Amino acid sequence: MRCLRVRWAVLLTLLAVLAAACGVAFSAEATLEELRHAQLQPSGITDLLDPIAESGRVGWDCAPEHAARARTARAAELPAVEP
């Protein structure tokens, strides 16, 4: 009698897990279908950043730009590293 209860418990547990797995699979398929039909908008170039030329970015007159254009580390005025 005890063996029969264990078998039924295992069978019902397997059926519940199978039903849950099927539910997850069907909901994931619906989500993928929605993503496939969704229109993707191409992103444009932002107006904030201009292209970087050989002389640097136009309109960016800041310390990092000056440091990036410096020919030596001393000319870049980098912060000193303390030992």
Contacts in CASP RR format, 6 or more apart in sequence:
PFRMAT RR
TARGET T0000
AUTHOR 0000-0000-0000
METHOD contacts of the structure
MODEL  1
MRCLRVRWAVLLTLLAVLAAACGVAFSAEATLEELRHAQLQPSGITDLLD
PIAESGRVGWDCAPEHAARARTARAAELPAVEP
49 57 0 8 1.000
50 57 0 8 1.000
50 58 0 8 1.000
50 59 0 8 1.000
51 57 0 8 1.000
55 69 0 8 1.000
56 65 0 8 1.000
56 68 0 8 1.000
56 69 0 8 1.000
57 65 0 8 1.000
63 77 0 8 1.000
66 76 0 8 1.000
66 77 0 8 1.000
67 76 0 8 1.000
67 77 0 8 1.000
67 78 0 8 1.000
68 76 0 8 1.000
70 76 0 8 1.000
70 77 0 8 1.000
END
